Amino acid sequence: MTALTGADRRFLRGQAHGLRPSVQVGKAGVTDTVIASVDQNLLAHELIKVQFVDFKDQRKSLAADIAARTGSEVAGVIGHQAILYRPHPDPARRRIRLPRGGAPGG
């Protein structure tokens, strides 16, 4: 997967606005179970929110760790939630089309 541009991240944050967190990171931290859940949700939805119930002060580094372990990208960290994106491996089943190559400024 190619790195996301600033415009891609902005677009994905807008798409994630109405989403509810599908995975929560609690007292146990980023466990193998959390990684498996994130991986499964990314496969099903491509764009998800992860809520940090605990470890709120480390949310940016934990979000980067989760992204690295799941092969996804962090589209943003807003409040106590991280937005993760990974396109579906089958191009025919992708739901989200990034606005690459669009008109400048839009």
C-alpha positions as CSV (number, residue, x, y, z in Angstrom):
1,M,0.0,0.0,0.0
2,T,1.3,3.4,-0.9
3,A,1.6,6.1,1.8
4,L,-1.4,8.3,2.3
5,T,-1.2,11.9,1.3
6,G,-2.6,14.8,3.4
7,A,-5.6,15.0,1.1
8,D,-6.2,11.2,1.5
9,R,-6.1,11.5,5.3
10,R,-8.5,14.5,5.3
11,F,-10.9,12.6,3.0
12,L,-10.7,9.5,5.2
13,R,-11.3,11.5,8.4
14,G,-14.4,12.9,6.8
15,Q,-15.6,9.4,5.8
16,A,-15.0,8.2,9.4
17,H,-16.9,11.0,11.0
18,G,-20.1,9.1,11.5
19,L,-18.5,5.8,12.4
20,R,-18.6,4.3,15.9
21,P,-15.4,2.7,17.3
22,S,-15.3,-1.0,16.4
23,V,-12.4,-1.9,18.7
24,Q,-11.4,-0.7,22.2
25,V,-8.0,-0.7,23.8
26,G,-8.4,-1.3,27.5
27,K,-6.3,-2.1,30.6
28,A,-4.5,-4.9,28.9
29,G,-3.2,-2.6,26.1
30,V,-2.5,-3.7,22.6
31,T,-2.8,-7.5,22.8
32,D,-2.8,-10.1,20.1
33,T,-6.6,-10.2,20.5
34,V,-6.9,-6.5,19.8
35,I,-4.6,-6.9,16.8
36,A,-6.8,-9.8,15.5
37,S,-9.9,-7.8,16.0
38,V,-8.5,-4.7,14.2
39,D,-7.3,-6.9,11.3
40,Q,-10.8,-8.6,11.0
41,N,-12.6,-5.3,11.1
42,L,-10.3,-3.7,8.5
43,L,-10.9,-6.6,6.2
44,A,-14.7,-6.2,6.6
45,H,-14.9,-2.4,6.6
46,E,-11.5,-0.9,5.3
47,L,-12.0,2.2,7.6
48,I,-12.4,1.8,11.3
49,K,-12.1,3.7,14.6
50,V,-10.2,2.4,17.5
51,Q,-11.0,3.8,20.9
52,F,-8.4,4.1,23.7
53,V,-10.2,3.6,27.0
54,D,-6.8,3.4,28.8
55,F,-3.4,4.5,27.7
56,K,-4.9,7.8,26.5
57,D,-1.5,9.6,26.8
58,Q,0.1,7.0,24.5
59,R,-2.6,6.9,21.9
60,K,-0.5,8.2,19.0
61,S,2.3,5.7,19.5
62,L,-0.1,2.9,20.1
63,A,-2.1,3.8,16.9
64,A,1.2,3.7,14.9
65,D,2.0,0.3,16.5
66,I,-1.4,-1.1,15.6
67,A,-1.1,0.2,12.1
68,A,2.3,-1.4,11.6
69,R,1.2,-4.7,13.0
70,T,-2.0,-4.8,10.8
71,G,-0.5,-3.3,7.6
72,S,-2.8,-0.3,7.8
73,E,-2.4,3.4,7.8
74,V,-3.3,5.9,10.5
75,A,-5.6,8.5,8.9
76,G,-5.8,10.5,12.1
77,V,-6.0,10.5,15.9
78,I,-8.8,12.6,17.2
79,G,-9.5,12.8,20.9
80,H,-9.2,9.3,22.3
81,Q,-9.9,7.6,19.0
82,A,-7.6,6.6,16.1
83,I,-8.9,6.2,12.5
84,L,-7.2,3.3,10.6
85,Y,-7.5,2.5,6.9
86,R,-6.5,-0.5,4.9
87,P,-7.9,-1.1,1.4
88,H,-9.5,-4.5,0.8
89,P,-6.9,-6.9,-0.9
90,D,-9.4,-7.6,-3.7
91,P,-9.7,-4.4,-5.8
92,A,-13.2,-5.4,-6.9
93,R,-14.4,-5.5,-3.3
94,R,-13.0,-2.1,-2.2
95,R,-15.7,0.3,-0.9
96,I,-13.6,3.4,-0.5
97,R,-12.0,5.1,-3.4
98,L,-9.4,7.7,-2.5
99,P,-9.6,11.0,-4.4
100,R,-6.1,10.7,-6.0
101,G,-5.4,12.7,-9.1
102,G,-8.4,15.0,-8.5
103,A,-8.5,18.7,-9.3
104,P,-6.1,20.8,-7.2
105,G,-7.7,22.2,-4.1
106,G,-10.6,19.8,-4.0
